Amino acid sequence: MRALLIGTTAVLLLTAYTLALFALLAPLILLKLLTRPLPPIKPLDAAVVALADTWNRLNAAGLQSASSTRWQVHLPPDLSQHAWYLVVCNHQSWVDILVLQHCLQGRAPFLKFFIKRQLIWVPLVGLVWWALDFPFLRRRGGASGARDLATARAACARFRALPTSVMSFVEGTRFTPAKHEAQGSPYRHLLKPKAGGMMTALDVLGDRLDAVLDVTIFYPGRVPSFVDVLCGRVSEVRVHIDRRPVPATGDGQPLAVTGVQAWLAELWQAKDARFEQLGS
């Protein structure tokens, strides 16, 4: 009964502040649509980010107040909101996004994600993601994949205007035991990483990026769902974030795809061990 009451209250509050903020965002989204062919307009983009950041902060406050979540977070000491970061993270649940926002809010620039193309149709939120220049990917090959890659590259190019944290769940999908077995993953707790989204970010932002933020998330007990968040059933979250150099060749140029894949394989080996450590 308590979980139902908390969940109902959370849904009502989420709906109310989402609609209120979207009402403020709507004219900015229309203006972005009208000025899309032009170079990024910094004040306009900053206003969109500020309202989206307010939504994130309300979500984070709701997560904490509903669940009284215990946080165990290790952060690098030198994070800055005026830098450009590439963020890579293991992926288990939609809750991962709320966790990342909670940990990096006020410490790093606004997070922008590589996300699946079909999510642009999520009511209201999909339109906001578009206005925030989130790169939408179908993860297909051929001509369709090439068009999506060009779109993602154009989105990343717009990130150069304002400090940004570009987020990529490089596993490409949420971890499940069935997916792990089907892949024949060489890692105990992770799926195989994919280099596509990371290659796009390095190709366009490589000279602008200050660091890679390597995030490992562990949920003691079981992996929570978004419903668990709404109903106040997220008791503890453990997060470890390392700051790592941007992968590059000896002359400072971004690595080729084989180099990025090798870099990710080494990183994922260390992340697998870190995940084990967080669970001990």
Backbone as numpy.savetxt, mean C-alpha at the origin, in Angstrom:
# Nx Ny Nz CAx CAy CAz Cx Cy Cz
-22.93 -10.28 20.95 -23.76 -9.07 20.95 -22.89 -7.80 20.95
-21.82 -7.84 21.75 -20.92 -6.67 21.81 -20.27 -6.43 20.45
-19.83 -7.53 19.80 -19.20 -7.39 18.49 -20.17 -6.83 17.46
-21.44 -7.28 17.53 -22.46 -6.77 16.61 -22.69 -5.28 16.82
-22.75 -4.86 18.07 -22.95 -3.44 18.38 -21.79 -2.60 17.90
-20.56 -3.07 18.17 -19.37 -2.35 17.71 -19.34 -2.28 16.19
-19.65 -3.42 15.55 -19.62 -3.47 14.08 -20.63 -2.54 13.45
-21.85 -2.53 13.99 -22.90 -1.65 13.46 -22.52 -0.19 13.61
-22.00 0.17 14.79 -21.57 1.55 15.03 -20.45 1.94 14.08
-19.49 1.02 13.89 -18.35 1.30 13.01 -18.79 1.51 11.57
-19.72 0.69 11.09 -20.22 0.83 9.71 -20.92 2.17 9.54
-21.74 2.56 10.50 -22.46 3.84 10.42 -21.49 5.01 10.41
-20.49 4.96 11.29 -19.50 6.05 11.33 -18.67 6.08 10.05
-18.24 4.91 9.58 -17.45 4.83 8.35 -18.23 5.41 7.18
-19.51 5.05 7.08 -20.35 5.56 5.99 -20.50 7.07 6.09
-20.71 7.57 7.31 -20.97 9.00 7.50 -19.75 9.84 7.11
-18.57 9.48 7.65 -17.42 10.34 7.34 -16.91 10.11 5.93
-17.14 8.92 5.35 -16.76 8.69 3.95 -17.59 9.59 3.02
-18.90 9.64 3.26 -19.77 10.48 2.43 -19.44 11.97 2.61
-19.16 12.37 3.85 -18.84 13.78 4.11 -17.55 14.19 3.40
-16.53 13.35 3.50 -15.26 13.68 2.86 -15.37 13.59 1.34
-16.17 12.65 0.85 -16.33 12.55 -0.61 -17.03 13.79 -1.15
-17.96 14.35 -0.38 -18.62 15.58 -0.81 -17.61 16.71 -0.98
-16.60 16.75 -0.11 -15.54 17.75 -0.24 -14.59 17.42 -1.39
-14.40 16.13 -1.64 -13.47 15.70 -2.69 -14.07 15.84 -4.09
-15.38 15.72 -4.21 -16.02 15.66 -5.53 -15.62 16.81 -6.45
-15.66 18.08 -6.01 -15.25 19.15 -6.93 -13.76 19.08 -7.30
-12.93 18.58 -6.38 -11.51 18.43 -6.69 -11.29 17.33 -7.73
-12.08 16.25 -7.60 -11.98 15.15 -8.57 -12.40 15.65 -9.95
-13.49 16.44 -10.00 -13.94 17.00 -11.28 -12.86 17.90 -11.88
-12.23 18.70 -11.06 -11.16 19.57 -11.54 -9.98 18.76 -12.05
-9.65 17.66 -11.37 -8.57 16.80 -11.84 -8.92 16.18 -13.19
-10.19 15.81 -13.35 -10.62 15.23 -14.62 -10.48 16.24 -15.75
-10.84 17.49 -15.48 -10.77 18.53 -16.51 -9.34 18.92 -16.86
-8.43 18.79 -15.88 -7.04 19.21 -16.11 -6.12 18.02 -16.34
-6.69 16.83 -16.56 -5.87 15.61 -16.67 -4.78 15.70 -17.74
-5.06 16.30 -18.91 -3.99 16.34 -19.92 -2.81 17.23 -19.52
-2.99 18.09 -18.53 -1.94 19.03 -18.13 -0.96 18.38 -17.15
0.21 18.98 -16.96 1.12 18.49 -15.91 0.44 18.58 -14.54
0.92 17.80 -13.56 0.30 17.83 -12.23 0.24 19.23 -11.64
-0.89 19.57 -11.04 -1.06 20.85 -10.35 -0.86 20.58 -8.86
0.27 21.02 -8.33 0.65 20.64 -6.96 -0.40 21.01 -5.91
-0.95 22.23 -5.90 -1.95 22.55 -4.87 -3.18 21.65 -4.96
-3.59 21.31 -6.17 -4.76 20.44 -6.35 -4.46 19.04 -5.82
-3.31 18.49 -6.21 -2.94 17.16 -5.74 -2.76 17.14 -4.22
-2.19 18.22 -3.67 -1.98 18.29 -2.22 -3.32 18.32 -1.49
-4.32 19.01 -2.05 -5.64 19.08 -1.42 -6.32 17.71 -1.43
-6.21 17.00 -2.55 -6.79 15.65 -2.64 -6.12 14.72 -1.62
-4.80 14.79 -1.54 -4.06 13.95 -0.58 -4.45 14.29 0.85
-4.61 15.57 1.16 -4.95 15.99 2.52 -6.30 15.41 2.96
-7.29 15.45 2.07 -8.61 14.90 2.42 -8.56 13.38 2.53
-7.81 12.74 1.62 -7.67 11.28 1.70 -6.92 10.88 2.97
-5.93 11.68 3.35 -5.18 11.41 4.57 -6.08 11.53 5.81
-7.01 12.48 5.78 -7.97 12.62 6.87 -8.82 11.35 6.99
-9.25 10.80 5.85 -10.01 9.55 5.84 -9.19 8.43 6.46
-7.90 8.35 6.09 -7.02 7.32 6.65 -6.89 7.47 8.17
-6.74 8.69 8.62 -6.58 8.92 10.07 -7.84 8.52 10.83
-9.00 8.79 10.25 -10.25 8.37 10.90 -10.36 6.86 10.93
-9.92 6.20 9.85 -9.91 4.73 9.83 -9.00 4.17 10.92
-7.81 4.76 11.04 -6.84 4.29 12.03 -7.37 4.50 13.44
-8.01 5.64 13.68 -8.58 5.91 14.99 -9.70 4.93 15.31
-10.50 4.60 14.29 -11.57 3.63 14.49 -11.05 2.25 14.80
-9.97 1.85 14.10 -9.35 0.54 14.36 -8.89 0.45 15.80
-8.23 1.50 16.28 -7.68 1.47 17.62 -8.78 1.53 18.69
-9.78 2.38 18.49 -10.83 2.52 19.51 -11.73 1.29 19.57
-11.97 0.66 18.42 -12.86 -0.51 18.39 -12.19 -1.74 19.00
-10.91 -1.92 18.73 -10.24 -3.16 19.10 -9.30 -3.03 20.29
-8.91 -1.81 20.66 -7.86 -1.62 21.66 -6.65 -2.48 21.31
-6.27 -2.41 20.05 -5.21 -3.26 19.52 -3.87 -2.99 20.20
-3.16 -4.05 20.55 -1.80 -3.93 21.05 -0.87 -3.92 19.86
-0.01 -2.90 19.80 0.91 -2.73 18.67 2.35 -3.00 19.10
3.03 -3.82 18.33 4.47 -4.01 18.50 5.10 -3.61 17.16
5.67 -2.40 17.12 6.13 -1.83 15.85 7.59 -1.41 15.97
8.41 -1.87 15.03 9.80 -1.42 14.92 9.90 -0.53 13.69
10.35 0.71 13.88 10.45 1.69 12.80 11.88 2.18 12.66
12.34 2.47 11.43 13.64 3.14 11.27 13.58 4.53 11.91
14.69 5.03 12.42 14.65 6.31 13.14 14.60 7.54 12.24
14.90 7.39 10.96 15.13 8.56 10.11 14.09 8.71 9.00
12.84 8.33 9.26 11.80 8.50 8.25 11.44 9.98 8.12
11.00 10.38 6.92 10.66 11.78 6.66 9.43 11.87 5.77
8.57 12.84 6.06 7.41 13.10 5.21 7.78 13.87 3.94
9.03 14.25 3.82 9.47 15.02 2.65 10.34 14.18 1.72
10.29 12.86 1.88 11.10 11.96 1.06 10.20 11.19 0.10
10.81 10.42 -0.77 10.10 9.50 -1.67 10.54 8.09 -1.29
9.57 7.21 -1.02 9.87 5.84 -0.62 9.17 4.84 -1.54
9.81 3.70 -1.73 9.17 2.54 -2.33 8.93 1.56 -1.18
7.67 1.22 -0.92 7.30 0.36 0.21 6.93 -1.02 -0.32
7.57 -2.07 0.22 7.24 -3.45 -0.15 6.83 -4.18 1.12
5.83 -5.05 1.00 5.25 -5.67 2.19 4.67 -7.03 1.84
4.70 -7.95 2.79 3.95 -9.20 2.62 2.45 -8.90 2.73
1.64 -9.79 2.15 0.21 -9.48 2.02 -0.64 -10.66 2.48
-1.46 -10.43 3.52 -2.30 -11.49 4.07 -3.78 -11.13 4.11
-4.08 -9.82 4.14 -5.47 -9.38 4.37 -5.62 -7.93 3.94
-6.88 -7.51 3.69 -7.15 -6.09 3.46 -6.74 -5.25 4.66
-6.69 -5.87 5.82 -6.29 -5.16 7.03 -4.86 -4.66 6.94
-4.04 -5.31 6.09 -2.65 -4.87 5.91 -2.58 -3.38 5.57
-3.52 -2.91 4.75 -3.51 -1.51 4.33 -3.73 -0.59 5.52
-4.68 -0.94 6.39 -4.92 -0.15 7.59 -3.70 -0.16 8.51
-3.04 -1.31 8.59 -1.85 -1.43 9.43 -0.73 -0.54 8.90
-0.51 -0.56 7.59 0.52 0.28 6.98 0.22 1.75 7.22
-1.02 2.14 7.04 -1.38 3.54 7.26 -1.17 3.94 8.71
-1.52 3.05 9.64 -1.34 3.34 11.06 0.14 3.54 11.39
1.00 2.68 10.86 2.42 2.70 11.21 3.17 3.86 10.56
2.77 4.25 9.35 3.53 5.26 8.61 2.88 6.65 8.63
1.67 6.74 9.16 0.96 8.03 9.20 1.77 9.07 9.98
2.02 10.21 9.35 2.77 11.27 10.00 4.27 11.05 10.01
4.72 9.90 9.53 6.16 9.59 9.51 6.72 9.52 8.10
5.87 9.15 7.15 6.26 9.03 5.75 5.17 9.66 4.89
5.45 9.97 3.63 4.41 10.56 2.78 3.22 9.62 2.59
2.15 10.16 2.07 0.92 9.42 1.82 1.20 8.18 0.96
0.62 7.04 1.37 0.82 5.78 0.64 -0.06 5.72 -0.61
0.58 5.37 -1.74 -0.17 5.15 -2.97 0.17 3.75 -3.47
-0.88 2.99 -3.85 -0.75 1.57 -4.08 -0.83 1.20 -5.56
-0.12 0.13 -5.93 -0.43 -0.59 -7.16 -1.61 -1.50 -6.83
-2.73 -1.34 -7.54 -3.91 -2.13 -7.23 -4.53 -2.69 -8.50
-5.38 -3.69 -8.31 -6.01 -4.36 -9.43 -6.97 -3.43 -10.17
-6.95 -3.54 -11.49 -7.74 -2.64 -12.34 -9.22 -2.64 -11.98
-9.77 -3.82 -11.64 -11.22 -3.90 -11.39 -11.64 -3.13 -10.15
-10.69 -2.80 -9.27 -11.05 -2.07 -8.05 -11.39 -0.61 -8.31
-11.15 -0.14 -9.53 -11.55 1.24 -9.85 -13.07 1.38 -9.80
-13.81 0.25 -9.87 -15.27 0.29 -9.86 -15.86 0.22 -8.45
-15.01 0.16 -7.42 -15.53 0.21 -6.05 -16.22 1.57 -5.85
-17.47 1.59 -5.39 -18.20 2.86 -5.27 -17.43 3.89 -4.43
-17.37 5.10 -4.93 -16.74 6.25 -4.29 -15.22 6.08 -4.14
-14.81 5.02 -3.46 -13.39 4.85 -3.16 -12.57 4.66 -4.43
-13.11 3.92 -5.41 -12.38 3.72 -6.67 -12.11 5.04 -7.37
-13.08 5.95 -7.34 -12.91 7.27 -7.95 -11.85 8.09 -7.21
-11.82 7.96 -5.89 -10.80 8.65 -5.10 -9.43 8.09 -5.41
-9.31 6.77 -5.53 -8.03 6.16 -5.89 -7.54 6.71 -7.23
-8.49 6.87 -8.17 -8.10 7.44 -9.48 -7.58 8.86 -9.30
-8.28 9.67 -8.50 -7.87 11.06 -8.28 -6.51 11.14 -7.59
-6.18 10.12 -6.80 -4.89 10.07 -6.12 -3.79 9.51 -7.02
-4.15 9.17 -8.28 -3.19 8.65 -9.26 -2.67 7.27 -8.91
-3.47 6.46 -8.21 -3.06 5.09 -7.95 -2.87 4.36 -9.29
-1.78 3.62 -9.45 -1.60 2.83 -10.69 -2.51 1.60 -10.68
-3.37 1.48 -11.69 -4.27 0.34 -11.81 -3.67 -0.66 -12.79
-3.53 -1.92 -12.37 -2.93 -2.96 -13.20 -3.87 -4.14 -13.35
-3.92 -4.71 -14.57 -4.68 -5.93 -14.79 -3.84 -7.17 -14.53
-2.52 -7.02 -14.56 -1.59 -8.15 -14.42 -1.83 -9.20 -15.50
-2.02 -8.72 -16.74 -2.15 -9.61 -17.89 -0.99 -9.34 -18.84
-0.79 -10.27 -19.71 0.24 -10.10 -20.72 -0.32 -9.51 -22.00
0.49 -9.51 -23.06 0.04 -9.07 -24.36 -0.20 -7.58 -24.44
-1.03 -7.18 -25.45 -1.29 -5.76 -25.68 -2.00 -5.11 -24.50
-2.93 -5.84 -23.87 -3.65 -5.29 -22.72 -2.69 -4.99 -21.58
-1.78 -5.93 -21.31 -0.79 -5.72 -20.26 0.13 -4.56 -20.57
0.49 -4.39 -21.86 1.37 -3.29 -22.25 0.68 -1.95 -22.05
-0.62 -1.88 -22.35 -1.36 -0.63 -22.14 -1.45 -0.30 -20.65
-1.71 -1.31 -19.84 -1.79 -1.08 -18.40 -0.45 -0.64 -17.83
0.63 -1.21 -18.35 1.96 -0.83 -17.88 2.24 0.62 -18.22
1.83 1.04 -19.44 2.01 2.44 -19.83 1.20 3.37 -18.92
-0.03 2.94 -18.57 -0.86 3.74 -17.66 -0.22 3.84 -16.29
0.30 2.71 -15.79 0.96 2.71 -14.48 2.21 3.58 -14.50
2.95 3.53 -15.60 4.16 4.36 -15.71 3.79 5.84 -15.70
2.70 6.19 -16.37 2.24 7.59 -16.38 1.82 8.03 -14.98
1.15 7.12 -14.24 0.74 7.44 -12.87 1.95 7.66 -11.98
2.95 6.79 -12.11 4.17 6.94 -11.31 4.90 8.24 -11.64
4.85 8.64 -12.92 5.51 9.88 -13.31 4.89 11.08 -12.58
3.59 11.02 -12.30 2.92 12.11 -11.59 3.33 12.15 -10.12
3.86 11.04 -9.61 4.31 11.00 -8.21 5.53 11.88 -7.97
6.20 12.28 -9.04 7.41 13.09 -8.88 7.09 14.49 -8.37
5.82 14.90 -8.49 5.46 16.27 -8.12 5.45 16.49 -6.61
5.03 15.48 -5.85 4.93 15.60 -4.39 5.58 14.38 -3.74
6.20 14.55 -2.56 6.73 13.39 -1.84 5.67 12.30 -1.70
6.06 11.07 -1.99 5.10 9.97 -2.07 5.74 8.68 -1.56
4.94 7.85 -0.93 5.33 6.47 -0.61 4.59 5.55 -1.59
5.32 4.95 -2.52 4.72 4.07 -3.52 4.71 2.65 -2.95
3.52 2.10 -2.79 3.36 0.80 -2.13 3.09 -0.30 -3.14
3.81 -1.43 -2.97 3.57 -2.58 -3.84 3.52 -3.86 -3.01
2.37 -4.56 -3.06 2.32 -5.91 -2.51 2.87 -6.83 -3.59
4.16 -7.07 -3.55 4.83 -7.71 -4.67 4.48 -9.18 -4.83
3.80 -9.78 -3.84 3.33 -11.15 -4.02 2.15 -11.20 -5.00
1.50 -10.05 -5.21 0.44 -9.96 -6.21 -0.92 -10.40 -5.73
-1.00 -11.07 -4.60 -2.25 -11.57 -4.07 -2.07 -11.88 -2.59
-3.17 -12.06 -1.87 -3.08 -12.36 -0.44 -2.64 -13.81 -0.22
-1.83 -13.99 0.81 -1.33 -15.32 1.15 -2.47 -16.22 1.65
-2.52 -17.44 1.13 -3.33 -18.51 1.70 -2.51 -19.79 1.60
-2.75 -20.75 2.47 -2.02 -22.03 2.35 -2.21 -22.68 0.98
-3.41 -22.57 0.41 -3.67 -23.18 -0.90 -2.82 -22.53 -1.99
-2.74 -21.20 -1.98 -1.91 -20.52 -2.97 -0.44 -20.85 -2.77
-0.03 -20.92 -1.51 1.36 -21.26 -1.19 1.73 -22.62 -1.75
0.84 -23.60 -1.57 1.10 -24.95 -2.07 1.06 -25.00 -3.59
0.09 -24.30 -4.20 -0.02 -24.30 -5.66 1.20 -23.69 -6.33
1.78 -22.67 -5.69 2.97 -22.02 -6.24 4.22 -22.86 -6.08
4.23 -23.74 -5.08 5.47 -24.39 -4.70 6.47 -23.37 -4.19
5.95 -22.40 -3.39 6.80 -21.30 -2.91 7.98 -21.83 -2.11
9.17 -21.29 -2.33 10.34 -21.72 -1.56 10.39 -21.12 -0.15
9.43 -20.24 0.17 9.40 -19.58 1.47 8.34 -20.24 2.36
8.60 -20.28 3.65 7.68 -20.96 4.57 6.39 -20.18 4.78
6.48 -18.83 4.80 5.34 -18.01 5.19 4.93 -17.00 4.12
5.54 -17.04 2.96 5.32 -16.02 1.93 5.09 -16.67 0.58
4.40 -15.94 -0.30 4.30 -16.33 -1.70 5.49 -15.77 -2.47
5.68 -16.23 -3.69 6.79 -15.75 -4.51 6.57 -14.27 -4.87
7.59 -13.44 -4.74 7.44 -12.03 -5.13 7.52 -11.86 -6.65
6.84 -10.82 -7.13 6.84 -10.50 -8.57 7.44 -9.12 -8.76
8.17 -8.94 -9.83 8.96 -7.71 -10.01 8.23 -6.62 -10.78
7.04 -6.90 -11.38 6.42 -5.97 -12.32 6.18 -4.58 -11.80
5.41 -4.45 -10.71 5.09 -3.14 -10.17 6.32 -2.41 -9.68
7.22 -3.15 -9.06 8.45 -2.55 -8.55 9.32 -2.03 -9.70
9.37 -2.78 -10.79 10.14 -2.34 -11.96 9.59 -1.03 -12.50
8.27 -0.89 -12.54 7.66 0.34 -13.04 8.06 1.53 -12.17
7.98 1.35 -10.84 8.34 2.43 -9.92 9.81 2.79 -10.05
10.67 1.80 -10.16 12.11 2.06 -10.29 12.43 2.75 -11.62
11.71 2.33 -12.66 11.95 2.90 -13.99 11.63 4.39 -14.02
10.53 4.78 -13.37 10.08 6.17 -13.44 10.63 7.02 -12.30
10.76 6.43 -11.11 11.11 7.21 -9.91 12.48 6.87 -9.35
13.24 6.01 -10.04 14.49 5.52 -9.48 15.42 6.60 -8.97
15.56 7.70 -9.73 16.47 8.78 -9.32 15.87 9.65 -8.23
14.55 9.54 -8.00 13.87 10.35 -7.00 13.75 9.62 -5.65
13.72 8.29 -5.69 13.50 7.51 -4.48 14.66 7.65 -3.51
14.31 7.82 -2.22 15.32 7.94 -1.18 15.66 6.59 -0.55
14.70 5.67 -0.51 14.93 4.39 0.14 13.79 3.44 -0.17
14.03 2.17 0.09 12.98 1.15 0.11 12.62 0.88 1.56
11.33 0.90 1.88 10.86 0.52 3.21 10.34 -0.91 3.13
11.04 -1.80 3.80 10.73 -3.23 3.79 9.87 -3.54 5.02
8.58 -3.82 4.79 7.61 -3.99 5.88 7.22 -5.46 6.01
7.30 -5.98 7.22 6.81 -7.34 7.51 5.72 -7.23 8.57
4.54 -7.79 8.25 3.39 -7.75 9.16 3.07 -9.16 9.63
2.85 -9.30 10.94 2.46 -10.59 11.53 1.28 -10.38 12.46
0.27 -11.24 12.32 -0.90 -11.20 13.19 -0.88 -12.43 14.11
-0.64 -12.26 15.40 -0.67 -13.41 16.30 -2.07 -14.05 16.32
-2.11 -15.35 16.41 -3.39 -16.06 16.44 -3.89 -16.39 15.06
-4.58 -15.45 14.43 -5.08 -15.67 13.06 -5.10 -14.34 12.32
-5.13 -14.43 11.01 -5.15 -13.23 10.17 -6.55 -12.63 10.21
-6.69 -11.36 10.60 -8.03 -10.75 10.70 -8.57 -10.34 9.34
-9.88 -10.28 9.27 -10.57 -9.76 8.09 -11.02 -8.33 8.38
-11.56 -7.66 7.34 -12.07 -6.31 7.54 -13.27 -6.32 8.49
-14.05 -7.40 8.46 -15.17 -7.54 9.39 -14.66 -7.61 10.83
-13.53 -8.29 11.03 -12.93 -8.33 12.36 -12.56 -6.93 12.85
-12.06 -6.10 11.93 -11.73 -4.72 12.28 -12.98 -3.98 12.73
-14.05 -4.10 11.94 -15.29 -3.39 12.26 -15.88 -3.85 13.59
-15.69 -5.13 13.91 -16.30 -5.69 15.12 -15.36 -5.69 16.32
-14.19 -5.05 16.18 -13.29 -4.92 17.31 -12.59 -6.20 17.70
-12.22 -7.02 16.70 -11.61 -8.32 17.01 -10.16 -8.41 16.53
-9.43 -7.29 16.54 -8.01 -7.31 16.19 -7.24 -7.01 17.48
-6.78 -8.06 18.15 -6.20 -7.88 19.48 -4.74 -7.44 19.45
-3.97 -7.90 18.45 -2.55 -7.58 18.44 -2.01 -7.61 17.00
-1.09 -6.68 16.73 -0.42 -6.63 15.43 1.07 -6.39 15.68
1.91 -7.13 14.98 3.35 -6.96 15.09 3.91 -6.57 13.72
4.69 -5.50 13.70 5.19 -4.94 12.44 6.67 -4.61 12.59
7.45 -4.99 11.59 8.87 -4.62 11.55 9.15 -3.93 10.22
9.71 -2.72 10.28 10.02 -1.96 9.07 11.52 -1.67 9.03
12.16 -2.07 7.95 13.57 -1.79 7.71 13.70 -0.79 6.57
14.65 0.10 6.68 14.99 1.02 5.59 16.14 0.40 4.81
15.98 0.23 3.49 16.99 -0.41 2.66 17.33 0.50 1.47
18.56 0.39 0.96 18.94 1.18 -0.22 18.09 0.80 -1.43
17.86 1.76 -2.30 17.15 1.49 -3.56 18.03 0.60 -4.43
17.52 -0.53 -4.92 18.35 -1.40 -5.75 18.75 -0.71 -7.05
20.04 -0.72 -7.33 20.56 -0.04 -8.52 21.85 -0.71 -8.95
22.26 -0.45 -10.17 23.53 -0.96 -10.67 24.66 -0.12 -10.07
25.88 -0.50 -10.34 27.03 0.23 -9.80 27.11 1.66 -10.28
26.54 1.97 -11.46 26.58 3.35 -11.98 25.33 4.14 -11.59
24.54 3.60 -10.64 23.39 4.32 -10.13 22.11 4.13 -10.93
22.14 3.36 -12.02 20.96 3.13 -12.84 20.10 2.02 -12.23
18.77 2.05 -12.44 17.92 0.97 -11.93 18.34 -0.39 -12.47
18.13 -1.43 -11.69 18.45 -2.78 -12.11 17.52 -3.24 -13.23
18.02 -4.15 -14.08 17.17 -4.82 -15.05 16.25 -5.78 -14.32
15.24 -6.31 -15.01 14.23 -7.14 -14.36 14.85 -8.34 -13.66
15.86 -8.96 -14.27 16.49 -10.12 -13.63 17.19 -9.70 -12.34
17.77 -8.50 -12.34 18.42 -8.01 -11.13 17.42 -7.72 -10.03
16.26 -7.14 -10.39 15.22 -6.86 -9.39 14.67 -8.17 -8.84
14.47 -9.17 -9.71 13.97 -10.46 -9.24 14.94 -11.10 -8.26
16.24 -11.01 -8.56 17.24 -11.56 -7.65 17.26 -10.79 -6.33
17.13 -9.46 -6.42 17.10 -8.62 -5.21 15.90 -8.97 -4.35
14.73 -9.16 -5.00 13.52 -9.51 -4.27 13.63 -10.89 -3.64
14.25 -11.84 -4.34 14.40 -13.19 -3.80 15.23 -13.16 -2.52
16.29 -12.37 -2.53 17.13 -12.25 -1.33 16.37 -11.55 -0.21
15.65 -10.48 -0.57 14.86 -9.76 0.43 13.79 -10.66 1.03
13.13 -11.46 0.21 12.06 -12.33 0.68 12.59 -13.45 1.58
13.82 -13.88 1.32 14.43 -14.87 2.20 14.60 -14.29 3.61
15.08 -13.04 3.67 15.24 -12.37 4.96 13.88 -12.09 5.60
12.88 -11.73 4.78 11.54 -11.44 5.29 10.90 -12.70 5.87
11.13 -13.83 5.24 10.60 -15.10 5.74 11.14 -15.38 7.15
12.43 -15.11 7.34 13.04 -15.29 8.66 12.49 -14.28 9.66
12.28 -13.04 9.20 11.73 -11.99 10.07 10.31 -12.35 10.51
9.50 -12.89 9.58 8.15 -13.32 9.90 8.17 -14.39 10.99
9.09 -15.32 10.86 9.26 -16.39 11.86 9.61 -15.79 13.21
10.48 -14.79 13.20 10.92 -14.14 14.43 9.75 -13.40 15.09
8.95 -12.70 14.30 7.81 -11.96 14.85 6.79 -12.90 15.49
6.74 -14.13 14.99 5.79 -15.07 15.52 6.25 -15.84 16.73
7.51 -15.63 17.12 8.06 -16.38 18.26 7.82 -15.66 19.58
